[in-house]
């Protein structure tokens, strides 16, 4: 699918939501780099180099292109992510503080249909300065080097593979979602605390699936649990009977599904095999509203994890407003909407702080505007943050996805992992 230009819309103000302290500590511990950076700070030298904003009006135009899933195995993530981008565009342009954002929406697809192979070159040829995407870690791996070579800033709202922490990216790749080192730890401890002793795992054999499976395994085994079977499948597979049979043969108490949209095929197959589908565990790649997909009660009692704080009704209403104004049906999932919103806002703030829309220059300010360096003034509203920069100050932006606070690797050092349980309607109820 070709990228499509979005339309300007009216402004609404979003609320920032703080991350849970316990989760923040877990993520800071696995963030990488020196101790100061892991804690969200910086060296004195780093502060003097980065906190160098100058007062004065700006007149910048920032071209943002998205490479998010409109098709493929993660297509259910596309609407909330694109809605987050459009809402950020709206807020930034209505603020009228020296930067105008133009968004072009494009399809990432997945490794099977390869929509990104058309979208990315088209966006780069059109002169975008920021690419937001992809959602899938496996897809991002397939075009990140192309974006870096073009010296374009790349921010993913949903990449969670630990591989990106050490990627050779010339400081141009950033992500507003936490590494799966955190989600895997939270998920493993939750499963153990539920009394599960023998766990089976079915996972996608790609950067996302293998990384999350490894961390889940390490955490669950450290809690004295046993992984009795761990079976993988490849992107594009449509039948999973062999993997399910192998897992069932080991009599697990529960099964963790590290999948994408294939869950809609896997869940009925697990049910047909005689396993209790109230003893399944989900992750961000497949945790969704299944009320229209399965019979009532099929998933009742199953649980899952999803990065991100509780968005609240206000932010959800704003997302629905901008999404339906664009001619779409109302949103039913909210996964990574806040992270997508914050990706665009942080790029715009970095452009203002650098007084430039060149990729490397914006990248040099990303850690500062997120609060990972520079000891800026903490705010949760774009207009307020932009005004501080225009006045010559330093800002620490905390958005609806949380405090963020990038480390020098482009990873957020503060985040929240939500825990959810399915009700009788196969809908999600947040537990924390």
C-alpha beads as a LAMMPS data file, in Angstrom:
LAMMPS data file: protein, C-alpha beads

432 atoms
431 bonds

1 atom types
1 bond types

-500.0 500.0 xlo xhi
-500.0 500.0 ylo yhi
-500.0 500.0 zlo zhi

Masses

1 110.0

Atoms # bond

1 1 1 0.000 0.000 0.000
2 1 1 1.361 3.444 -0.895
3 1 1 1.831 6.060 1.834
4 1 1 -1.048 8.497 2.167
5 1 1 -0.954 12.109 3.335
6 1 1 -2.846 12.864 6.529
7 1 1 -5.077 15.873 6.954
8 1 1 -4.617 18.695 9.526
9 1 1 -7.083 18.553 12.410
10 1 1 -8.103 20.516 15.516
11 1 1 -6.101 20.521 18.753
12 1 1 -6.647 18.705 22.042
13 1 1 -4.264 18.543 24.994
14 1 1 -2.989 15.142 26.174
15 1 1 -2.285 14.119 29.747
16 1 1 1.086 12.730 30.759
17 1 1 1.006 9.617 32.911
18 1 1 3.867 8.612 35.215
19 1 1 5.394 5.126 35.109
20 1 1 5.202 2.707 38.028
21 1 1 8.294 3.000 40.232
22 1 1 8.898 -0.731 40.607
23 1 1 8.883 -1.266 36.862
24 1 1 11.124 1.746 36.344
25 1 1 13.767 0.266 38.604
26 1 1 13.729 -3.018 36.698
27 1 1 14.221 -1.297 33.367
28 1 1 16.949 1.041 34.575
29 1 1 18.902 -1.964 35.798
30 1 1 18.965 -3.534 32.325
31 1 1 19.349 -0.360 30.283
32 1 1 23.055 -0.701 29.505
33 1 1 25.752 1.948 29.617
34 1 1 27.283 3.602 32.663
35 1 1 25.541 3.972 35.982
36 1 1 24.628 7.624 35.511
37 1 1 22.987 6.947 32.177
38 1 1 21.101 3.946 33.523
39 1 1 19.614 6.088 36.267
40 1 1 18.402 8.614 33.696
41 1 1 21.211 11.083 34.337
42 1 1 24.410 11.979 32.539
43 1 1 27.970 12.997 33.182
44 1 1 28.737 16.650 33.802
45 1 1 30.516 16.728 30.462
46 1 1 27.418 15.318 28.735
47 1 1 25.190 17.909 30.354
48 1 1 27.400 20.818 29.302
49 1 1 27.546 19.483 25.752
50 1 1 23.835 18.734 25.374
51 1 1 22.077 21.447 27.377
52 1 1 23.094 24.166 24.912
53 1 1 19.779 25.464 23.606
54 1 1 19.482 29.052 22.414
55 1 1 16.482 31.320 22.810
56 1 1 14.755 32.562 19.715
57 1 1 11.919 31.870 17.325
58 1 1 12.051 28.830 15.068
59 1 1 10.589 28.258 11.624
60 1 1 10.894 24.522 10.989
61 1 1 8.922 22.034 8.921
62 1 1 9.351 18.398 9.908
63 1 1 8.352 15.676 7.466
64 1 1 7.384 12.499 9.321
65 1 1 6.706 9.191 7.610
66 1 1 5.259 6.136 9.302
67 1 1 6.141 2.515 8.573
68 1 1 3.434 0.896 10.679
69 1 1 1.313 -2.220 10.051
70 1 1 -1.707 -1.604 7.895
71 1 1 -1.481 -5.201 6.645
72 1 1 0.103 -8.433 7.843
73 1 1 0.306 -10.271 11.152
74 1 1 0.437 -7.091 13.249
75 1 1 -2.270 -5.166 11.401
76 1 1 -4.341 -4.895 14.602
77 1 1 -1.602 -2.620 16.008
78 1 1 -1.763 -0.212 13.085
79 1 1 -4.884 1.802 14.018
80 1 1 -3.857 2.791 17.572
81 1 1 -0.288 3.530 16.472
82 1 1 -1.344 5.663 13.510
83 1 1 -3.925 7.419 15.681
84 1 1 -1.155 8.310 18.138
85 1 1 0.937 9.799 15.332
86 1 1 -1.997 11.829 13.978
87 1 1 -2.875 13.136 17.425
88 1 1 0.712 14.294 17.956
89 1 1 0.661 16.022 14.569
90 1 1 -2.510 17.823 15.594
91 1 1 -1.130 19.017 18.940
92 1 1 2.196 20.156 17.520
93 1 1 0.678 22.142 14.665
94 1 1 -1.965 23.781 16.832
95 1 1 0.733 24.887 19.300
96 1 1 2.242 27.055 16.523
97 1 1 5.585 27.421 18.268
98 1 1 8.026 27.318 15.403
99 1 1 7.565 23.835 14.010
100 1 1 5.028 22.338 11.615
101 1 1 4.725 18.565 11.256
102 1 1 3.493 16.883 8.089
103 1 1 2.704 13.180 8.449
104 1 1 2.682 10.620 5.653
105 1 1 1.186 7.280 6.644
106 1 1 2.788 4.163 5.175
107 1 1 2.431 0.408 5.538
108 1 1 5.156 -1.778 7.044
109 1 1 3.361 -5.059 6.432
110 1 1 5.357 -7.995 7.794
111 1 1 8.332 -10.123 6.691
112 1 1 5.959 -12.211 4.575
113 1 1 4.273 -9.541 2.430
114 1 1 7.252 -7.103 2.590
115 1 1 5.186 -3.920 2.261
116 1 1 8.038 -2.006 3.929
117 1 1 10.241 -2.707 0.894
118 1 1 8.045 -0.325 -1.111
119 1 1 7.130 2.111 1.672
120 1 1 10.608 2.904 3.016
121 1 1 12.266 3.843 -0.299
122 1 1 9.243 5.951 -1.234
123 1 1 9.364 7.846 2.065
124 1 1 13.106 8.412 1.786
125 1 1 12.754 9.593 -1.810
126 1 1 10.025 11.992 -0.678
127 1 1 12.450 13.562 1.803
128 1 1 11.078 12.527 5.183
129 1 1 13.357 13.462 8.075
130 1 1 11.811 11.113 10.651
131 1 1 10.486 7.587 10.228
132 1 1 8.173 6.259 12.934
133 1 1 8.224 2.453 12.870
134 1 1 8.240 -0.352 12.459
135 1 1 6.065 -2.070 15.061
136 1 1 7.682 -5.474 14.530
137 1 1 11.304 -5.868 15.617
138 1 1 11.791 -8.365 12.807
139 1 1 10.586 -5.849 10.224
140 1 1 12.706 -3.002 11.617
141 1 1 15.792 -5.172 11.280
142 1 1 15.090 -5.455 7.557
143 1 1 15.238 -1.714 6.825
144 1 1 17.018 0.034 9.733
145 1 1 20.355 0.096 7.920
146 1 1 18.719 1.732 4.880
147 1 1 17.297 4.508 7.078
148 1 1 20.574 5.008 8.940
149 1 1 22.495 5.246 5.662
150 1 1 20.108 8.038 4.597
151 1 1 20.846 9.882 7.879
152 1 1 17.151 9.895 8.784
153 1 1 15.977 9.738 12.399
154 1 1 14.132 6.463 13.114
155 1 1 11.911 6.019 16.173
156 1 1 9.987 2.822 16.814
157 1 1 7.001 2.905 19.148
158 1 1 6.918 -0.881 19.576
159 1 1 10.285 -2.552 18.895
160 1 1 11.162 -4.560 21.994
161 1 1 13.969 -6.862 20.828
162 1 1 17.100 -6.512 23.002
163 1 1 19.183 -6.639 19.792
164 1 1 18.551 -2.960 19.085
165 1 1 20.344 -1.787 22.214
166 1 1 23.742 -2.412 20.599
167 1 1 22.801 -1.877 16.943
168 1 1 25.338 0.091 14.860
169 1 1 22.939 2.952 14.140
170 1 1 25.051 6.144 14.238
171 1 1 22.789 7.363 17.076
172 1 1 19.839 7.589 14.663
173 1 1 17.657 4.763 16.014
174 1 1 15.508 5.296 19.139
175 1 1 12.498 3.536 20.621
176 1 1 9.783 4.588 23.029
177 1 1 8.900 0.983 23.973
178 1 1 11.031 -0.861 26.547
179 1 1 13.237 -3.828 25.734
180 1 1 11.759 -7.290 26.247
181 1 1 14.329 -7.771 28.980
182 1 1 11.696 -6.033 31.095
183 1 1 8.498 -7.566 29.683
184 1 1 9.997 -11.069 29.876
185 1 1 10.932 -10.523 33.496
186 1 1 7.507 -9.212 34.468
187 1 1 5.747 -12.013 32.555
188 1 1 7.925 -14.760 34.040
189 1 1 7.441 -13.536 37.587
190 1 1 3.683 -13.158 37.072
191 1 1 3.339 -16.715 35.778
192 1 1 5.370 -18.061 38.694
193 1 1 3.358 -16.045 41.208
194 1 1 0.163 -17.569 39.760
195 1 1 1.417 -20.960 40.950
196 1 1 2.385 -22.369 37.558
197 1 1 5.161 -24.927 37.923
198 1 1 5.396 -26.427 34.419
199 1 1 5.186 -24.016 31.507
200 1 1 4.991 -24.604 27.770
201 1 1 5.943 -21.884 25.295
202 1 1 4.974 -21.399 21.656
203 1 1 6.934 -18.574 20.050
204 1 1 7.646 -16.877 16.736
205 1 1 11.123 -17.550 15.418
206 1 1 12.238 -13.958 14.823
207 1 1 14.071 -11.201 16.708
208 1 1 11.014 -10.410 18.805
209 1 1 9.971 -13.968 19.627
210 1 1 13.395 -15.410 20.391
211 1 1 14.399 -12.482 22.601
212 1 1 11.205 -12.562 24.647
213 1 1 11.238 -16.365 24.908
214 1 1 14.820 -16.279 26.239
215 1 1 14.039 -13.705 28.940
216 1 1 10.793 -15.437 29.943
217 1 1 12.646 -18.742 30.247
218 1 1 15.455 -17.243 32.314
219 1 1 13.072 -15.492 34.704
220 1 1 10.642 -18.394 35.120
221 1 1 13.423 -20.889 35.773
222 1 1 15.019 -18.495 38.285
223 1 1 11.671 -18.589 40.125
224 1 1 11.994 -22.414 40.323
225 1 1 9.608 -23.065 37.445
226 1 1 10.265 -25.586 34.679
227 1 1 9.948 -24.933 30.950
228 1 1 8.700 -28.373 29.907
229 1 1 8.457 -27.552 26.194
230 1 1 9.370 -24.567 24.026
231 1 1 8.361 -24.792 20.364
232 1 1 8.923 -22.245 17.611
233 1 1 7.250 -21.505 14.283
234 1 1 8.220 -19.290 11.356
235 1 1 6.542 -16.174 9.999
236 1 1 3.972 -17.165 7.401
237 1 1 3.167 -20.536 8.966
238 1 1 -0.551 -21.321 8.991
239 1 1 -0.708 -24.620 10.875
240 1 1 0.676 -25.261 14.345
241 1 1 -0.523 -28.787 15.148
242 1 1 2.979 -30.257 15.447
243 1 1 4.132 -27.627 17.940
244 1 1 0.930 -27.879 19.983
245 1 1 1.187 -31.681 20.105
246 1 1 4.773 -31.484 21.342
247 1 1 3.805 -29.042 24.083
248 1 1 0.716 -30.993 25.120
249 1 1 2.786 -34.195 25.405
250 1 1 4.675 -32.603 28.321
251 1 1 1.488 -31.825 30.333
252 1 1 2.129 -28.136 31.054
253 1 1 0.118 -26.257 33.663
254 1 1 -0.022 -23.243 31.355
255 1 1 1.110 -22.179 27.877
256 1 1 2.682 -18.819 27.003
257 1 1 1.990 -17.609 23.456
258 1 1 4.658 -15.303 22.024
259 1 1 2.986 -14.674 18.683
260 1 1 1.377 -12.051 16.509
261 1 1 -2.021 -12.380 14.807
262 1 1 -1.420 -16.131 14.400
263 1 1 -2.961 -16.395 17.876
264 1 1 -6.378 -16.403 16.199
265 1 1 -5.479 -19.750 14.624
266 1 1 -3.436 -21.117 17.522
267 1 1 -6.017 -20.574 20.276
268 1 1 -8.797 -22.699 18.678
269 1 1 -6.224 -25.409 17.923
270 1 1 -5.136 -25.470 21.559
271 1 1 -8.772 -25.646 22.614
272 1 1 -9.407 -28.533 20.200
273 1 1 -6.414 -30.352 21.680
274 1 1 -8.182 -30.360 25.051
275 1 1 -6.115 -27.730 26.867
276 1 1 -7.744 -25.254 29.270
277 1 1 -7.734 -21.975 27.320
278 1 1 -8.165 -20.099 30.590
279 1 1 -4.553 -21.027 31.358
280 1 1 -2.910 -19.156 28.503
281 1 1 -0.508 -16.234 28.815
282 1 1 -0.279 -13.481 26.194
283 1 1 2.257 -10.793 25.290
284 1 1 2.159 -7.422 23.559
285 1 1 2.263 -9.016 20.088
286 1 1 -1.077 -10.774 20.536
287 1 1 -2.867 -9.298 23.545
288 1 1 -6.050 -7.907 22.016
289 1 1 -9.814 -7.728 22.291
290 1 1 -11.030 -11.141 21.075
291 1 1 -14.705 -10.571 21.852
292 1 1 -15.601 -10.740 18.150
293 1 1 -13.343 -13.715 17.402
294 1 1 -14.151 -16.453 19.933
295 1 1 -17.087 -17.903 21.834
296 1 1 -17.935 -16.270 25.123
297 1 1 -15.757 -17.443 27.998
298 1 1 -13.055 -19.111 25.875
299 1 1 -10.240 -16.982 27.285
300 1 1 -11.727 -16.127 30.665
301 1 1 -8.957 -16.159 33.292
302 1 1 -6.056 -16.028 30.829
303 1 1 -3.588 -13.209 31.395
304 1 1 -1.024 -11.173 29.526
305 1 1 1.418 -8.272 29.581
306 1 1 1.552 -5.073 27.555
307 1 1 4.087 -2.220 27.894
308 1 1 2.540 1.118 28.744
309 1 1 0.584 2.795 31.545
310 1 1 -3.188 3.053 31.839
311 1 1 -4.021 5.743 29.279
312 1 1 -7.215 6.944 30.898
313 1 1 -10.447 7.981 29.201
314 1 1 -9.232 11.466 28.228
315 1 1 -6.365 10.300 26.025
316 1 1 -8.446 7.461 24.556
317 1 1 -11.199 9.924 23.633
318 1 1 -8.671 12.143 21.865
319 1 1 -7.287 9.188 19.923
320 1 1 -10.773 8.125 18.859
321 1 1 -11.616 11.664 17.815
322 1 1 -8.631 12.042 15.511
323 1 1 -9.046 8.507 14.155
324 1 1 -12.748 8.743 13.365
325 1 1 -12.294 12.238 11.879
326 1 1 -9.974 10.572 9.374
327 1 1 -12.865 8.342 8.286
328 1 1 -12.054 5.243 10.341
329 1 1 -14.101 3.116 12.717
330 1 1 -13.596 3.643 16.440
331 1 1 -10.536 2.057 17.995
332 1 1 -10.925 -1.209 19.909
333 1 1 -7.268 -1.647 20.922
334 1 1 -4.873 0.909 22.364
335 1 1 -1.551 -0.914 22.109
336 1 1 1.381 1.445 21.564
337 1 1 -0.801 4.475 20.827
338 1 1 0.921 6.505 23.544
339 1 1 4.380 5.364 22.464
340 1 1 3.594 6.446 18.881
341 1 1 2.348 9.821 20.080
342 1 1 5.477 10.368 22.149
343 1 1 7.753 9.342 19.275
344 1 1 6.489 12.236 17.158
345 1 1 6.467 14.720 20.034
346 1 1 10.035 13.848 21.037
347 1 1 11.213 14.218 17.431
348 1 1 9.599 17.648 17.209
349 1 1 11.104 18.751 20.518
350 1 1 14.522 17.496 19.437
351 1 1 14.178 19.493 16.203
352 1 1 13.313 22.606 18.192
353 1 1 16.216 22.077 20.591
354 1 1 18.637 21.576 17.689
355 1 1 16.930 24.258 15.565
356 1 1 17.269 21.778 12.740
357 1 1 15.349 18.978 11.032
358 1 1 18.506 17.169 9.933
359 1 1 18.549 13.612 11.271
360 1 1 21.935 13.650 13.064
361 1 1 21.251 17.048 14.641
362 1 1 17.841 15.981 15.946
363 1 1 19.385 12.737 17.207
364 1 1 21.912 14.733 19.231
365 1 1 19.019 16.225 21.242
366 1 1 16.802 13.159 21.702
367 1 1 18.319 12.093 25.019
368 1 1 18.153 15.630 26.369
369 1 1 14.489 16.348 25.572
370 1 1 13.450 12.970 27.031
371 1 1 15.098 13.777 30.367
372 1 1 17.929 11.288 29.964
373 1 1 20.454 14.147 30.063
374 1 1 20.524 17.882 30.630
375 1 1 18.485 18.162 33.858
376 1 1 15.619 19.884 32.075
377 1 1 12.304 21.166 33.398
378 1 1 9.743 18.355 33.526
379 1 1 6.534 18.914 31.540
380 1 1 3.904 16.669 29.976
381 1 1 2.416 18.995 27.342
382 1 1 4.018 19.677 23.949
383 1 1 3.122 23.377 23.848
384 1 1 4.608 23.974 27.288
385 1 1 7.722 21.984 26.406
386 1 1 8.184 23.820 23.109
387 1 1 7.848 27.205 24.793
388 1 1 10.603 26.320 27.270
389 1 1 12.941 25.473 24.383
390 1 1 12.058 28.634 22.437
391 1 1 12.789 30.633 25.592
392 1 1 16.253 29.074 25.789
393 1 1 15.572 26.460 28.454
394 1 1 16.031 22.705 28.615
395 1 1 13.019 20.401 28.746
396 1 1 12.378 16.929 30.184
397 1 1 9.281 15.669 28.385
398 1 1 7.154 13.041 30.168
399 1 1 4.366 11.943 27.846
400 1 1 1.363 9.629 28.035
401 1 1 3.652 6.592 27.614
402 1 1 5.637 7.563 30.732
403 1 1 8.846 9.399 31.661
404 1 1 10.888 7.601 28.936
405 1 1 14.339 9.119 29.792
406 1 1 16.453 7.712 26.962
407 1 1 19.868 6.269 27.698
408 1 1 22.800 6.673 25.303
409 1 1 21.670 3.570 23.394
410 1 1 18.311 5.093 22.515
411 1 1 16.431 2.855 24.968
412 1 1 13.906 4.231 27.477
413 1 1 15.088 3.754 31.038
414 1 1 11.649 4.215 32.587
415 1 1 8.550 2.270 31.598
416 1 1 5.475 0.456 32.840
417 1 1 4.377 -3.087 32.001
418 1 1 0.627 -3.509 32.387
419 1 1 -0.866 -6.829 33.502
420 1 1 -4.241 -7.818 32.048
421 1 1 -6.780 -10.614 32.500
422 1 1 -9.491 -11.734 30.075
423 1 1 -13.097 -11.578 31.229
424 1 1 -16.050 -13.729 30.141
425 1 1 -16.438 -11.625 26.980
426 1 1 -12.818 -12.288 25.934
427 1 1 -12.038 -8.654 26.626
428 1 1 -9.088 -7.296 28.591
429 1 1 -9.341 -5.981 32.145
430 1 1 -6.256 -4.186 33.450
431 1 1 -5.061 -5.549 36.795
432 1 1 -2.469 -2.861 37.649

Bonds

1 1 1 2
2 1 2 3
3 1 3 4
4 1 4 5
5 1 5 6
6 1 6 7
7 1 7 8
8 1 8 9
9 1 9 10
10 1 10 11
11 1 11 12
12 1 12 13
13 1 13 14
14 1 14 15
15 1 15 16
16 1 16 17
17 1 17 18
18 1 18 19
19 1 19 20
20 1 20 21
21 1 21 22
22 1 22 23
23 1 23 24
24 1 24 25
25 1 25 26
26 1 26 27
27 1 27 28
28 1 28 29
29 1 29 30
30 1 30 31
31 1 31 32
32 1 32 33
33 1 33 34
34 1 34 35
35 1 35 36
36 1 36 37
37 1 37 38
38 1 38 39
39 1 39 40
40 1 40 41
41 1 41 42
42 1 42 43
43 1 43 44
44 1 44 45
45 1 45 46
46 1 46 47
47 1 47 48
48 1 48 49
49 1 49 50
50 1 50 51
51 1 51 52
52 1 52 53
53 1 53 54
54 1 54 55
55 1 55 56
56 1 56 57
57 1 57 58
58 1 58 59
59 1 59 60
60 1 60 61
61 1 61 62
62 1 62 63
63 1 63 64
64 1 64 65
65 1 65 66
66 1 66 67
67 1 67 68
68 1 68 69
69 1 69 70
70 1 70 71
71 1 71 72
72 1 72 73
73 1 73 74
74 1 74 75
75 1 75 76
76 1 76 77
77 1 77 78
78 1 78 79
79 1 79 80
80 1 80 81
81 1 81 82
82 1 82 83
83 1 83 84
84 1 84 85
85 1 85 86
86 1 86 87
87 1 87 88
88 1 88 89
89 1 89 90
90 1 90 91
91 1 91 92
92 1 92 93
93 1 93 94
94 1 94 95
95 1 95 96
96 1 96 97
97 1 97 98
98 1 98 99
99 1 99 100
100 1 100 101
101 1 101 102
102 1 102 103
103 1 103 104
104 1 104 105
105 1 105 106
106 1 106 107
107 1 107 108
108 1 108 109
109 1 109 110
110 1 110 111
111 1 111 112
112 1 112 113
113 1 113 114
114 1 114 115
115 1 115 116
116 1 116 117
117 1 117 118
118 1 118 119
119 1 119 120
120 1 120 121
121 1 121 122
122 1 122 123
123 1 123 124
124 1 124 125
125 1 125 126
126 1 126 127
127 1 127 128
128 1 128 129
129 1 129 130
130 1 130 131
131 1 131 132
132 1 132 133
133 1 133 134
134 1 134 135
135 1 135 136
136 1 136 137
137 1 137 138
138 1 138 139
139 1 139 140
140 1 140 141
141 1 141 142
142 1 142 143
143 1 143 144
144 1 144 145
145 1 145 146
146 1 146 147
147 1 147 148
148 1 148 149
149 1 149 150
150 1 150 151
151 1 151 152
152 1 152 153
153 1 153 154
154 1 154 155
155 1 155 156
156 1 156 157
157 1 157 158
158 1 158 159
159 1 159 160
160 1 160 161
161 1 161 162
162 1 162 163
163 1 163 164
164 1 164 165
165 1 165 166
166 1 166 167
167 1 167 168
168 1 168 169
169 1 169 170
170 1 170 171
171 1 171 172
172 1 172 173
173 1 173 174
174 1 174 175
175 1 175 176
176 1 176 177
177 1 177 178
178 1 178 179
179 1 179 180
180 1 180 181
181 1 181 182
182 1 182 183
183 1 183 184
184 1 184 185
185 1 185 186
186 1 186 187
187 1 187 188
188 1 188 189
189 1 189 190
190 1 190 191
191 1 191 192
192 1 192 193
193 1 193 194
194 1 194 195
195 1 195 196
196 1 196 197
197 1 197 198
198 1 198 199
199 1 199 200
200 1 200 201
201 1 201 202
202 1 202 203
203 1 203 204
204 1 204 205
205 1 205 206
206 1 206 207
207 1 207 208
208 1 208 209
209 1 209 210
210 1 210 211
211 1 211 212
212 1 212 213
213 1 213 214
214 1 214 215
215 1 215 216
216 1 216 217
217 1 217 218
218 1 218 219
219 1 219 220
220 1 220 221
221 1 221 222
222 1 222 223
223 1 223 224
224 1 224 225
225 1 225 226
226 1 226 227
227 1 227 228
228 1 228 229
229 1 229 230
230 1 230 231
231 1 231 232
232 1 232 233
233 1 233 234
234 1 234 235
235 1 235 236
236 1 236 237
237 1 237 238
238 1 238 239
239 1 239 240
240 1 240 241
241 1 241 242
242 1 242 243
243 1 243 244
244 1 244 245
245 1 245 246
246 1 246 247
247 1 247 248
248 1 248 249
249 1 249 250
250 1 250 251
251 1 251 252
252 1 252 253
253 1 253 254
254 1 254 255
255 1 255 256
256 1 256 257
257 1 257 258
258 1 258 259
259 1 259 260
260 1 260 261
261 1 261 262
262 1 262 263
263 1 263 264
264 1 264 265
265 1 265 266
266 1 266 267
267 1 267 268
268 1 268 269
269 1 269 270
270 1 270 271
271 1 271 272
272 1 272 273
273 1 273 274
274 1 274 275
275 1 275 276
276 1 276 277
277 1 277 278
278 1 278 279
279 1 279 280
280 1 280 281
281 1 281 282
282 1 282 283
283 1 283 284
284 1 284 285
285 1 285 286
286 1 286 287
287 1 287 288
288 1 288 289
289 1 289 290
290 1 290 291
291 1 291 292
292 1 292 293
293 1 293 294
294 1 294 295
295 1 295 296
296 1 296 297
297 1 297 298
298 1 298 299
299 1 299 300
300 1 300 301
301 1 301 302
302 1 302 303
303 1 303 304
304 1 304 305
305 1 305 306
306 1 306 307
307 1 307 308
308 1 308 309
309 1 309 310
310 1 310 311
311 1 311 312
312 1 312 313
313 1 313 314
314 1 314 315
315 1 315 316
316 1 316 317
317 1 317 318
318 1 318 319
319 1 319 320
320 1 320 321
321 1 321 322
322 1 322 323
323 1 323 324
324 1 324 325
325 1 325 326
326 1 326 327
327 1 327 328
328 1 328 329
329 1 329 330
330 1 330 331
331 1 331 332
332 1 332 333
333 1 333 334
334 1 334 335
335 1 335 336
336 1 336 337
337 1 337 338
338 1 338 339
339 1 339 340
340 1 340 341
341 1 341 342
342 1 342 343
343 1 343 344
344 1 344 345
345 1 345 346
346 1 346 347
347 1 347 348
348 1 348 349
349 1 349 350
350 1 350 351
351 1 351 352
352 1 352 353
353 1 353 354
354 1 354 355
355 1 355 356
356 1 356 357
357 1 357 358
358 1 358 359
359 1 359 360
360 1 360 361
361 1 361 362
362 1 362 363
363 1 363 364
364 1 364 365
365 1 365 366
366 1 366 367
367 1 367 368
368 1 368 369
369 1 369 370
370 1 370 371
371 1 371 372
372 1 372 373
373 1 373 374
374 1 374 375
375 1 375 376
376 1 376 377
377 1 377 378
378 1 378 379
379 1 379 380
380 1 380 381
381 1 381 382
382 1 382 383
383 1 383 384
384 1 384 385
385 1 385 386
386 1 386 387
387 1 387 388
388 1 388 389
389 1 389 390
390 1 390 391
391 1 391 392
392 1 392 393
393 1 393 394
394 1 394 395
395 1 395 396
396 1 396 397
397 1 397 398
398 1 398 399
399 1 399 400
400 1 400 401
401 1 401 402
402 1 402 403
403 1 403 404
404 1 404 405
405 1 405 406
406 1 406 407
407 1 407 408
408 1 408 409
409 1 409 410
410 1 410 411
411 1 411 412
412 1 412 413
413 1 413 414
414 1 414 415
415 1 415 416
416 1 416 417
417 1 417 418
418 1 418 419
419 1 419 420
420 1 420 421
421 1 421 422
422 1 422 423
423 1 423 424
424 1 424 425
425 1 425 426
426 1 426 427
427 1 427 428
428 1 428 429
429 1 429 430
430 1 430 431
431 1 431 432
